[in-house]
Amino acid sequence: MPSTGYLAAALASAATITFALRSVPFALLRPVRDSRLVGYLGTHMPAGVMVILVVYLLRDLTLDRRPYGLPEAAALLVTVGLYTW
């Protein structure tokens, strides 16, 4: 069993590394936050990501066998309905 000091040091280093990894992106984005590119990506990327996820979901859709894509269609309708609501 490791000593208490060793466990405390391991926990402190893990917390420090986690905090650093989570804060570095925000610190790096601060200078470019007002750029047109970041604004464009912030506006258009959410829709682009959703399109990629829908294409990924429907890539193996089979319409020639039962249940003829009904579960996927129902999930898509529920998602679109909740999003618009």
Backbone bond lengths (Angstrom), bond angles and torsions (degrees), N, CA, C in turn:
res aa  C-N    CA-C-N  psi(-1)  N-CA   C-N-CA  omega(-1)  CA-C   N-CA-C  phi
1 M - - - 1.447 - - 1.526 108.39 -
2 P 1.337 117.57 125.33 1.465 120.12 179.19 1.523 111.15 -65.58
3 S 1.306 114.50 155.97 1.457 119.42 -179.35 1.525 110.79 -72.65
4 T 1.318 115.10 163.79 1.463 121.10 -179.13 1.522 111.15 -64.05
5 G 1.319 117.21 -38.70 1.464 120.92 178.32 1.518 111.95 -62.77
6 Y 1.342 116.10 -40.89 1.463 120.35 178.57 1.527 110.75 -64.10
7 L 1.323 116.75 -44.30 1.467 120.48 179.38 1.524 111.33 -64.44
8 A 1.337 117.22 -40.00 1.459 120.66 178.31 1.522 110.85 -65.16
9 A 1.336 117.26 -40.95 1.467 120.87 178.44 1.527 110.48 -65.64
10 A 1.318 117.82 -41.13 1.465 121.10 178.99 1.523 110.70 -64.66
11 L 1.311 116.78 -42.40 1.463 121.10 178.90 1.524 111.00 -65.48
12 A 1.327 116.71 -42.56 1.463 120.41 179.61 1.525 111.49 -65.20
13 S 1.333 117.26 -41.16 1.465 118.94 179.28 1.526 110.93 -69.07
14 A 1.323 117.89 -37.65 1.460 120.27 177.41 1.525 110.93 -65.06
15 A 1.328 117.25 -40.73 1.465 120.69 178.46 1.524 110.95 -66.20
16 T 1.327 117.38 -40.43 1.463 121.09 179.33 1.522 111.24 -64.71
17 I 1.319 116.82 -44.71 1.469 120.61 179.68 1.519 110.14 -65.18
18 T 1.317 118.52 -42.70 1.465 121.59 178.89 1.524 111.03 -62.05
19 F 1.326 116.68 -45.22 1.469 120.27 178.61 1.524 110.63 -62.16
20 A 1.324 117.65 -42.76 1.464 121.02 -179.84 1.523 110.98 -64.27
21 L 1.321 116.98 -43.98 1.469 119.62 -178.90 1.522 112.23 -65.76
22 R 1.308 117.50 -31.12 1.463 120.36 179.86 1.518 112.76 -83.80
23 S 1.312 118.64 -24.09 1.464 119.99 -178.32 1.517 113.39 -94.34
24 V 1.316 118.75 -22.08 1.469 121.29 -178.19 1.526 112.15 -60.32
25 P 1.332 121.69 -44.31 1.466 118.86 179.06 1.528 113.42 -58.77
26 F 1.308 117.44 -38.20 1.468 120.04 178.76 1.522 110.65 -67.81
27 A 1.309 117.06 -39.25 1.467 120.28 178.90 1.526 111.02 -67.63
28 L 1.329 117.31 -35.97 1.466 119.96 179.78 1.527 111.78 -74.54
29 L 1.317 118.11 -30.44 1.461 121.08 -178.82 1.521 113.31 -81.33
30 R 1.313 118.54 -16.01 1.462 120.89 -177.22 1.532 112.81 -55.86
31 P 1.335 121.14 -45.07 1.468 119.90 -179.02 1.538 113.69 -67.91
32 V 1.323 118.21 -27.54 1.469 120.16 -176.08 1.521 112.63 -104.81
33 R 1.310 117.48 9.06 1.461 120.94 -176.50 1.526 112.78 -59.32
34 D 1.315 117.89 -34.42 1.462 121.78 -178.19 1.521 113.09 -91.66
35 S 1.318 118.63 7.34 1.468 119.96 -178.85 1.526 110.39 -75.41
36 R 1.306 115.48 156.85 1.463 120.79 -179.37 1.524 111.11 -68.39
37 L 1.335 116.92 -34.98 1.459 120.39 -178.74 1.522 111.34 -63.61
38 V 1.318 117.44 -46.40 1.462 120.58 179.68 1.523 110.52 -65.15
39 G 1.318 117.73 -37.39 1.458 120.69 175.72 1.514 112.28 -63.82
40 Y 1.343 115.88 -41.86 1.462 120.62 178.52 1.529 110.58 -63.70
41 L 1.333 116.32 -46.43 1.467 119.75 179.98 1.523 111.35 -63.95
42 G 1.328 117.00 -38.36 1.458 120.10 178.29 1.507 112.88 -65.45
43 T 1.337 116.11 -29.06 1.458 120.48 179.74 1.525 112.29 -82.33
44 H 1.326 117.44 -40.93 1.459 120.75 -170.72 1.527 115.41 -101.94
45 M 1.302 119.04 -19.62 1.455 119.79 -176.91 1.526 114.30 -68.94
46 P 1.330 121.55 -36.78 1.468 118.21 179.24 1.536 112.54 -57.52
47 A 1.320 117.01 -42.33 1.471 119.31 178.14 1.525 110.48 -67.51
48 G 1.315 117.36 -39.05 1.462 120.63 178.48 1.515 112.30 -63.54
49 V 1.302 116.98 -40.57 1.465 120.78 178.39 1.523 110.13 -65.64
50 M 1.328 117.26 -40.74 1.468 119.86 178.33 1.529 111.04 -63.44
51 V 1.330 117.64 -39.88 1.467 120.58 177.90 1.520 110.12 -63.01
52 I 1.315 117.61 -43.52 1.467 120.67 178.65 1.523 110.58 -62.03
53 L 1.331 118.28 -41.55 1.459 120.75 179.23 1.522 111.89 -65.94
54 V 1.325 117.54 -38.83 1.471 120.27 178.29 1.518 110.66 -66.40
55 V 1.317 117.42 -43.14 1.467 120.46 178.19 1.524 109.89 -62.78
56 Y 1.317 116.88 -41.58 1.469 120.50 177.93 1.530 110.95 -62.92
57 L 1.321 117.16 -39.78 1.461 120.83 179.08 1.524 111.18 -64.97
58 L 1.311 116.86 -41.56 1.456 120.82 -172.47 1.530 113.56 -92.77
59 R 1.310 118.98 6.85 1.460 120.86 -175.21 1.518 112.94 -65.37
60 D 1.314 119.01 -31.35 1.463 122.39 -178.56 1.523 112.25 -107.20
61 L 1.296 117.59 22.34 1.459 121.83 -177.69 1.528 110.06 -68.56
62 T 1.323 116.06 127.64 1.463 120.79 177.42 1.520 108.75 -112.36
63 L 1.320 115.19 121.04 1.460 120.28 -179.30 1.527 112.21 -100.67
64 D 1.329 117.18 -3.02 1.459 119.70 -177.42 1.531 113.60 -97.43
65 R 1.336 118.09 -3.60 1.467 121.87 177.58 1.512 109.89 -127.23
66 R 1.328 115.20 158.19 1.454 119.43 177.05 1.505 109.11 -62.67
67 P 1.265 121.67 144.11 1.456 132.00 3.76 1.529 113.36 -90.18
68 Y 1.355 118.08 25.49 1.460 123.84 171.41 1.529 113.48 58.44
69 G 1.317 117.36 32.24 1.459 121.17 176.27 1.517 114.75 78.51
70 L 1.332 117.51 12.07 1.465 119.90 -178.89 1.536 113.23 -65.33
71 P 1.327 120.83 -40.17 1.475 118.67 177.91 1.526 112.05 -62.85
72 E 1.328 116.67 -40.67 1.459 119.82 179.12 1.519 111.09 -67.03
73 A 1.337 116.58 -39.94 1.465 120.12 178.70 1.525 110.85 -65.64
74 A 1.326 116.63 -40.18 1.460 119.74 178.36 1.529 110.89 -64.93
75 A 1.321 116.77 -43.30 1.466 120.15 179.05 1.515 110.89 -64.03
76 L 1.320 117.13 -39.68 1.461 121.27 178.72 1.523 111.05 -65.85
77 L 1.325 117.66 -42.33 1.466 120.74 178.96 1.526 112.13 -66.16
78 V 1.333 116.50 -40.78 1.456 119.93 178.16 1.531 110.30 -63.63
79 T 1.324 116.54 -43.55 1.466 120.84 -179.80 1.520 111.51 -63.53
80 V 1.329 116.62 -46.89 1.462 120.14 179.70 1.528 110.09 -65.18
81 G 1.322 116.80 -40.66 1.464 119.79 178.71 1.524 112.88 -62.81
82 L 1.325 116.10 -44.25 1.464 119.36 178.26 1.520 111.63 -67.54
83 Y 1.313 116.94 -35.33 1.467 119.87 179.56 1.518 111.02 -67.17
84 T 1.321 116.96 -42.14 1.467 119.07 -179.42 1.533 111.84 -74.62
85 W 1.324 116.04 -27.73 1.467 119.56 178.68 1.506 109.42 -70.56
